[in-house]
Amino acid sequence: MTSVRCSIDERYVNPLFEVFDGGDFILSSYRDVEDALTTVQIFVQDPAEAPQAAEALLAAGRIVGLELALEQGDLPDEDWKLSYRKHFKIDVLSPRLAIVPEWEVETFRASADCAAHPGIKELILDPGMAFGTGRHATTRACLEYIDALAVENADRSFLDVGCGSGILAIAAKLEGFREVAGFDIDPDAVQNANENAAKNGLDLRFVRGDLCNKSTLPGVRKTGDRSFDVVAANVLGPILVRFASEIAPLAVVGGQLILSGILDEVYPEVKNAYAARGYAEVSNKLVGEWRTGLFERKA
């Protein structure tokens, strides 16, 4: 197995994934909590494919304004598929919820953290190739908002727009939200999210949905034309702006909308786009370069 990789600032990871067009090549990323930069990489079985993979990665870098310095190396075949696991650790979000990698369940249950929080819910997760481990700044901020909203009142419905691994919707359900649904444009993410729901013993159904084609949304628990009490959309800022007219109606009047995946300099544009559609900002969080906002629909 050959790896084509480079290290970049974390703020460019989401944009790079968004524009990457590598055909059959799959782009993955990881960042050790002690590292300043994130590694993005492509694995190829045949070393002869490495130049083509490198060009696809370089092309994506140019689109987001980066001149990538690529490296190439070999990895034993038995290791590469699971290499991301060493960067995904147990994360106690609050006294009510912990993010637990599937392979660390027994370790967590025997830990002091578990003993210190009787009744804590375990969100068991294997993110695979889908976005959402809880360690990225945007996902973490969303989870913190979901946790706070659940304490306030969990007897509400919840929708996850662009569900990725399903982590936000699964967290909402574990924290007591009454009705939970999610969708993603990527069928692999939908499959991964459904698998993660099953790992947690939850009766959730994630489906493929495309904001460009509203006719696909009624498959989301047959509620594409119905609003939810709480909606979370952890996608890129420009996408939140582009699809504000589609996302804004998904929350009921008086409901909450969590918007994330937003670089700090883009946040005012996102905020204005939703203010024009009846939303008022309740609060926001800045983690590194990423800002996440909680909004309430007033009209």
LOLO-948191 format. One record per residue (C-alpha): chain; y, z, x. Coordinates in steps of 0.001 Angstrom, whole numbers. Layout:
// residues N
r unit->A | yy->Y | zz->Z | xx->X
...
This chain:
// residues 299
r unit->A | yy->0 | zz->0 | xx->0
r unit->A | yy->3450 | zz->-984 | xx->1327
r unit->A | yy->6703 | zz->714 | xx->385
r unit->A | yy->10129 | zz->-971 | xx->409
r unit->A | yy->12722 | zz->1781 | xx->139
r unit->A | yy->16235 | zz->2972 | xx->813
r unit->A | yy->18338 | zz->6102 | xx->287
r unit->A | yy->21391 | zz->6111 | xx->-1964
r unit->A | yy->23842 | zz->8533 | xx->-3515
r unit->A | yy->22423 | zz->9948 | xx->-6746
r unit->A | yy->25347 | zz->8622 | xx->-8783
r unit->A | yy->24079 | zz->5058 | xx->-8250
r unit->A | yy->20457 | zz->5684 | xx->-9279
r unit->A | yy->20829 | zz->5076 | xx->-13019
r unit->A | yy->23037 | zz->1979 | xx->-12574
r unit->A | yy->20555 | zz->556 | xx->-10045
r unit->A | yy->17640 | zz->1029 | xx->-12449
r unit->A | yy->19676 | zz->-530 | xx->-15248
r unit->A | yy->20345 | zz->-3790 | xx->-13386
r unit->A | yy->17082 | zz->-4042 | xx->-11439
r unit->A | yy->15235 | zz->-7228 | xx->-12384
r unit->A | yy->12130 | zz->-7373 | xx->-10232
r unit->A | yy->9650 | zz->-9003 | xx->-12576
r unit->A | yy->6319 | zz->-7282 | xx->-11942
r unit->A | yy->7798 | zz->-5007 | xx->-9270
r unit->A | yy->8333 | zz->-1412 | xx->-10445
r unit->A | yy->11266 | zz->575 | xx->-9107
r unit->A | yy->10802 | zz->4327 | xx->-8730
r unit->A | yy->12903 | zz->7125 | xx->-7274
r unit->A | yy->12753 | zz->10688 | xx->-6088
r unit->A | yy->15048 | zz->13266 | xx->-4530
r unit->A | yy->13953 | zz->16461 | xx->-2884
r unit->A | yy->16180 | zz->19322 | xx->-3996
r unit->A | yy->17090 | zz->19922 | xx->-356
r unit->A | yy->18166 | zz->16320 | xx->263
r unit->A | yy->21625 | zz->14935 | xx->-359
r unit->A | yy->20415 | zz->11394 | xx->-1089
r unit->A | yy->17900 | zz->9889 | xx->-3503
r unit->A | yy->15145 | zz->7567 | xx->-2307
r unit->A | yy->14512 | zz->4473 | xx->-4414
r unit->A | yy->11446 | zz->2394 | xx->-3651
r unit->A | yy->9057 | zz->-341 | xx->-4666
r unit->A | yy->5334 | zz->-175 | xx->-3911
r unit->A | yy->3401 | zz->-3409 | xx->-3386
r unit->A | yy->-329 | zz->-3853 | xx->-2831
r unit->A | yy->73 | zz->-6948 | xx->-673
r unit->A | yy->2436 | zz->-6600 | xx->2337
r unit->A | yy->3203 | zz->-10314 | xx->1965
r unit->A | yy->5092 | zz->-9439 | xx->-1237
r unit->A | yy->7389 | zz->-7018 | xx->557
r unit->A | yy->10159 | zz->-9580 | xx->1329
r unit->A | yy->10316 | zz->-10594 | xx->-2348
r unit->A | yy->10446 | zz->-6940 | xx->-3415
r unit->A | yy->13177 | zz->-6310 | xx->-846
r unit->A | yy->15284 | zz->-9190 | xx->-2159
r unit->A | yy->14980 | zz->-7897 | xx->-5733
r unit->A | yy->16174 | zz->-4476 | xx->-4609
r unit->A | yy->19005 | zz->-5927 | xx->-2513
r unit->A | yy->20140 | zz->-8064 | xx->-5453
r unit->A | yy->20328 | zz->-5013 | xx->-7718
r unit->A | yy->22283 | zz->-3181 | xx->-5045
r unit->A | yy->24827 | zz->-5993 | xx->-4811
r unit->A | yy->25377 | zz->-5883 | xx->-8576
r unit->A | yy->26340 | zz->-2198 | xx->-8450
r unit->A | yy->28408 | zz->-2687 | xx->-5288
r unit->A | yy->25989 | zz->-1377 | xx->-2667
r unit->A | yy->24815 | zz->-2924 | xx->583
r unit->A | yy->21398 | zz->-1322 | xx->804
r unit->A | yy->19778 | zz->-515 | xx->4142
r unit->A | yy->16090 | zz->-1074 | xx->3451
r unit->A | yy->13082 | zz->337 | xx->5259
r unit->A | yy->9453 | zz->-694 | xx->4991
r unit->A | yy->6319 | zz->1358 | xx->5592
r unit->A | yy->2685 | zz->1763 | xx->4671
r unit->A | yy->1159 | zz->4496 | xx->2524
r unit->A | yy->-2520 | zz->5244 | xx->1911
r unit->A | yy->-3563 | zz->3757 | xx->-1428
r unit->A | yy->-4846 | zz->7051 | xx->-2765
r unit->A | yy->-1473 | zz->8768 | xx->-2251
r unit->A | yy->1259 | zz->6474 | xx->-3571
r unit->A | yy->669 | zz->6801 | xx->-7313
r unit->A | yy->955 | zz->10567 | xx->-7129
r unit->A | yy->3598 | zz->10819 | xx->-4409
r unit->A | yy->6325 | zz->11719 | xx->-6939
r unit->A | yy->4483 | zz->14932 | xx->-7828
r unit->A | yy->5632 | zz->16815 | xx->-4748
r unit->A | yy->9244 | zz->16420 | xx->-5929
r unit->A | yy->8615 | zz->17642 | xx->-9503
r unit->A | yy->8426 | zz->21442 | xx->-9658
r unit->A | yy->8338 | zz->24209 | xx->-12276
r unit->A | yy->11823 | zz->24749 | xx->-13725
r unit->A | yy->12621 | zz->27755 | xx->-15932
r unit->A | yy->15455 | zz->26451 | xx->-18088
r unit->A | yy->16040 | zz->29636 | xx->-20066
r unit->A | yy->14132 | zz->32695 | xx->-21324
r unit->A | yy->12905 | zz->30384 | xx->-24099
r unit->A | yy->11804 | zz->27233 | xx->-22253
r unit->A | yy->10258 | zz->26176 | xx->-18932
r unit->A | yy->9576 | zz->22628 | xx->-17721
r unit->A | yy->6071 | zz->22709 | xx->-16259
r unit->A | yy->4392 | zz->19782 | xx->-14466
r unit->A | yy->953 | zz->19126 | xx->-15939
r unit->A | yy->-703 | zz->20014 | xx->-12627
r unit->A | yy->1198 | zz->23334 | xx->-12337
r unit->A | yy->327 | zz->24927 | xx->-15699
r unit->A | yy->-2034 | zz->27591 | xx->-14350
r unit->A | yy->362 | zz->28378 | xx->-11505
r unit->A | yy->3178 | zz->28973 | xx->-13975
r unit->A | yy->1070 | zz->31137 | xx->-16278
r unit->A | yy->217 | zz->33390 | xx->-13340
r unit->A | yy->3826 | zz->33546 | xx->-12113
r unit->A | yy->6374 | zz->36344 | xx->-12278
r unit->A | yy->8712 | zz->34024 | xx->-14211
r unit->A | yy->6183 | zz->33695 | xx->-16998
r unit->A | yy->5544 | zz->37435 | xx->-17091
r unit->A | yy->9273 | zz->38140 | xx->-17191
r unit->A | yy->9771 | zz->36045 | xx->-20341
r unit->A | yy->7119 | zz->36853 | xx->-22957
r unit->A | yy->6875 | zz->34067 | xx->-25505
r unit->A | yy->8505 | zz->31453 | xx->-23279
r unit->A | yy->7570 | zz->27907 | xx->-24310
r unit->A | yy->5987 | zz->25580 | xx->-21759
r unit->A | yy->7129 | zz->21976 | xx->-21842
r unit->A | yy->4170 | zz->20340 | xx->-20110
r unit->A | yy->5172 | zz->17024 | xx->-18604
r unit->A | yy->4025 | zz->14170 | xx->-16437
r unit->A | yy->6990 | zz->11764 | xx->-16252
r unit->A | yy->4981 | zz->8918 | xx->-14699
r unit->A | yy->7326 | zz->5960 | xx->-14309
r unit->A | yy->9662 | zz->7035 | xx->-17127
r unit->A | yy->13038 | zz->8698 | xx->-16600
r unit->A | yy->13249 | zz->12389 | xx->-17406
r unit->A | yy->11853 | zz->15293 | xx->-15382
r unit->A | yy->14578 | zz->17810 | xx->-16174
r unit->A | yy->15815 | zz->17912 | xx->-12585
r unit->A | yy->18404 | zz->15144 | xx->-12881
r unit->A | yy->21883 | zz->16450 | xx->-13657
r unit->A | yy->22147 | zz->14495 | xx->-16912
r unit->A | yy->18776 | zz->15620 | xx->-18267
r unit->A | yy->19418 | zz->19207 | xx->-17255
r unit->A | yy->22748 | zz->19300 | xx->-19082
r unit->A | yy->21160 | zz->17842 | xx->-22226
r unit->A | yy->18385 | zz->20443 | xx->-22117
r unit->A | yy->20952 | zz->23230 | xx->-21784
r unit->A | yy->22802 | zz->21960 | xx->-24844
r unit->A | yy->19557 | zz->21629 | xx->-26830
r unit->A | yy->18611 | zz->25184 | xx->-25877
r unit->A | yy->22003 | zz->26522 | xx->-27016
r unit->A | yy->21913 | zz->24558 | xx->-30283
r unit->A | yy->18407 | zz->25838 | xx->-31012
r unit->A | yy->19592 | zz->29431 | xx->-30615
r unit->A | yy->22489 | zz->28658 | xx->-32951
r unit->A | yy->20306 | zz->27030 | xx->-35640
r unit->A | yy->17021 | zz->25211 | xx->-35064
r unit->A | yy->16445 | zz->24403 | xx->-38736
r unit->A | yy->17777 | zz->20903 | xx->-38181
r unit->A | yy->16577 | zz->17373 | xx->-37443
r unit->A | yy->16852 | zz->15848 | xx->-33978
r unit->A | yy->16860 | zz->12274 | xx->-32644
r unit->A | yy->16425 | zz->11238 | xx->-28994
r unit->A | yy->18054 | zz->7861 | xx->-28269
r unit->A | yy->16493 | zz->6278 | xx->-25167
r unit->A | yy->13756 | zz->8896 | xx->-24940
r unit->A | yy->12314 | zz->8022 | xx->-21502
r unit->A | yy->9564 | zz->10570 | xx->-20817
r unit->A | yy->10288 | zz->12229 | xx->-24175
r unit->A | yy->11510 | zz->15416 | xx->-22509
r unit->A | yy->14544 | zz->15999 | xx->-24760
r unit->A | yy->12723 | zz->15466 | xx->-28051
r unit->A | yy->9751 | zz->17544 | xx->-26908
r unit->A | yy->12111 | zz->20340 | xx->-25837
r unit->A | yy->13828 | zz->20226 | xx->-29227
r unit->A | yy->10511 | zz->20504 | xx->-31054
r unit->A | yy->9276 | zz->23358 | xx->-28860
r unit->A | yy->12572 | zz->25165 | xx->-29415
r unit->A | yy->12026 | zz->24985 | xx->-33176
r unit->A | yy->13891 | zz->21934 | xx->-34468
r unit->A | yy->12411 | zz->20999 | xx->-37824
r unit->A | yy->12120 | zz->17224 | xx->-37650
r unit->A | yy->12168 | zz->15393 | xx->-34328
r unit->A | yy->12003 | zz->11686 | xx->-33482
r unit->A | yy->12744 | zz->9429 | xx->-30528
r unit->A | yy->12830 | zz->5815 | xx->-29447
r unit->A | yy->13244 | zz->3716 | xx->-26323
r unit->A | yy->13584 | zz->8 | xx->-25610
r unit->A | yy->10928 | zz->256 | xx->-22867
r unit->A | yy->7363 | zz->198 | xx->-24268
r unit->A | yy->6029 | zz->1947 | xx->-21143
r unit->A | yy->8458 | zz->4817 | xx->-21728
r unit->A | yy->7363 | zz->5027 | xx->-25366
r unit->A | yy->3726 | zz->5240 | xx->-24312
r unit->A | yy->4538 | zz->7909 | xx->-21718
r unit->A | yy->6564 | zz->9927 | xx->-24251
r unit->A | yy->3713 | zz->9840 | xx->-26771
r unit->A | yy->1281 | zz->10968 | xx->-24079
r unit->A | yy->3581 | zz->13853 | xx->-23144
r unit->A | yy->3899 | zz->14886 | xx->-26802
r unit->A | yy->97 | zz->15001 | xx->-27000
r unit->A | yy->-77 | zz->17136 | xx->-23836
r unit->A | yy->2108 | zz->19667 | xx->-25646
r unit->A | yy->36 | zz->19546 | xx->-28836
r unit->A | yy->2970 | zz->18215 | xx->-30837
r unit->A | yy->2878 | zz->15865 | xx->-33791
r unit->A | yy->5696 | zz->13627 | xx->-32586
r unit->A | yy->5799 | zz->9853 | xx->-32746
r unit->A | yy->7973 | zz->7931 | xx->-30335
r unit->A | yy->8499 | zz->4251 | xx->-31103
r unit->A | yy->10094 | zz->1222 | xx->-29543
r unit->A | yy->13632 | zz->730 | xx->-30802
r unit->A | yy->16463 | zz->-1529 | xx->-29704
r unit->A | yy->20106 | zz->-766 | xx->-30443
r unit->A | yy->20745 | zz->-4505 | xx->-30220
r unit->A | yy->18389 | zz->-5026 | xx->-33160
r unit->A | yy->18875 | zz->-2381 | xx->-35830
r unit->A | yy->15910 | zz->-3748 | xx->-37773
r unit->A | yy->13661 | zz->-2067 | xx->-35167
r unit->A | yy->15069 | zz->1386 | xx->-35848
r unit->A | yy->13496 | zz->2168 | xx->-39242
r unit->A | yy->10267 | zz->2694 | xx->-37297
r unit->A | yy->11850 | zz->5902 | xx->-36014
r unit->A | yy->10240 | zz->8109 | xx->-38666
r unit->A | yy->11564 | zz->5529 | xx->-41151
r unit->A | yy->15067 | zz->6879 | xx->-40611
r unit->A | yy->16890 | zz->4029 | xx->-38940
r unit->A | yy->19417 | zz->3967 | xx->-41786
r unit->A | yy->19462 | zz->7766 | xx->-42165
r unit->A | yy->21361 | zz->10288 | xx->-40104
r unit->A | yy->20162 | zz->13276 | xx->-38081
r unit->A | yy->21669 | zz->16730 | xx->-37652
r unit->A | yy->21581 | zz->16524 | xx->-33834
r unit->A | yy->21409 | zz->13331 | xx->-31762
r unit->A | yy->21044 | zz->13097 | xx->-27983
r unit->A | yy->21692 | zz->9889 | xx->-26042
r unit->A | yy->21141 | zz->10240 | xx->-22299
r unit->A | yy->21842 | zz->6688 | xx->-21172
r unit->A | yy->24510 | zz->5050 | xx->-19030
r unit->A | yy->28173 | zz->5477 | xx->-19924
r unit->A | yy->28867 | zz->1738 | xx->-20388
r unit->A | yy->25914 | zz->1507 | xx->-22780
r unit->A | yy->27249 | zz->4451 | xx->-24788
r unit->A | yy->30557 | zz->2619 | xx->-25099
r unit->A | yy->28994 | zz->-752 | xx->-25895
r unit->A | yy->26770 | zz->696 | xx->-28618
r unit->A | yy->29138 | zz->3330 | xx->-29988
r unit->A | yy->29134 | zz->1613 | xx->-33397
r unit->A | yy->25336 | zz->1834 | xx->-33510
r unit->A | yy->24945 | zz->5364 | xx->-32121
r unit->A | yy->27827 | zz->7081 | xx->-33955
r unit->A | yy->26320 | zz->6781 | xx->-37486
r unit->A | yy->23016 | zz->8314 | xx->-36360
r unit->A | yy->24421 | zz->11850 | xx->-36715
r unit->A | yy->25375 | zz->13337 | xx->-40085
r unit->A | yy->28955 | zz->14327 | xx->-40822
r unit->A | yy->29170 | zz->17828 | xx->-39416
r unit->A | yy->26309 | zz->17099 | xx->-37020
r unit->A | yy->26287 | zz->17220 | xx->-33230
r unit->A | yy->26011 | zz->14412 | xx->-30703
r unit->A | yy->25045 | zz->14991 | xx->-27072
r unit->A | yy->26183 | zz->12135 | xx->-24824
r unit->A | yy->25032 | zz->11988 | xx->-21207
r unit->A | yy->24320 | zz->9700 | xx->-18258
r unit->A | yy->28075 | zz->9372 | xx->-17765
r unit->A | yy->29803 | zz->9207 | xx->-14399
r unit->A | yy->32844 | zz->11454 | xx->-14478
r unit->A | yy->35359 | zz->8625 | xx->-14156
r unit->A | yy->33792 | zz->6836 | xx->-17160
r unit->A | yy->33784 | zz->9907 | xx->-19412
r unit->A | yy->37295 | zz->9414 | xx->-20892
r unit->A | yy->36294 | zz->5924 | xx->-22069
r unit->A | yy->33152 | zz->7292 | xx->-23718
r unit->A | yy->35073 | zz->10147 | xx->-25308
r unit->A | yy->37689 | zz->7764 | xx->-26733
r unit->A | yy->35026 | zz->5399 | xx->-28090
r unit->A | yy->33470 | zz->8183 | xx->-30160
r unit->A | yy->36792 | zz->9771 | xx->-31117
r unit->A | yy->37636 | zz->6430 | xx->-32730
r unit->A | yy->34466 | zz->6810 | xx->-34801
r unit->A | yy->35140 | zz->10289 | xx->-36119
r unit->A | yy->33873 | zz->12542 | xx->-33316
r unit->A | yy->35653 | zz->15514 | xx->-31765
r unit->A | yy->34636 | zz->16936 | xx->-28402
r unit->A | yy->33263 | zz->20475 | xx->-28605
r unit->A | yy->32649 | zz->20970 | xx->-24874
r unit->A | yy->31478 | zz->19199 | xx->-21738
r unit->A | yy->29580 | zz->19950 | xx->-18531
r unit->A | yy->30128 | zz->18444 | xx->-15094
r unit->A | yy->27124 | zz->18565 | xx->-12762
r unit->A | yy->27775 | zz->16741 | xx->-9510
r unit->A | yy->29243 | zz->13352 | xx->-10452
r unit->A | yy->27784 | zz->13385 | xx->-13986
r unit->A | yy->29537 | zz->14635 | xx->-17108
r unit->A | yy->27753 | zz->15411 | xx->-20377
r unit->A | yy->29633 | zz->15993 | xx->-23624
r unit->A | yy->28839 | zz->17759 | xx->-26904
r unit->A | yy->30605 | zz->16243 | xx->-29885
r unit->A | yy->30822 | zz->17023 | xx->-33613
r unit->A | yy->31103 | zz->14330 | xx->-36241
r unit->A | yy->34131 | zz->15049 | xx->-38407
r unit->A | yy->34119 | zz->11913 | xx->-40564
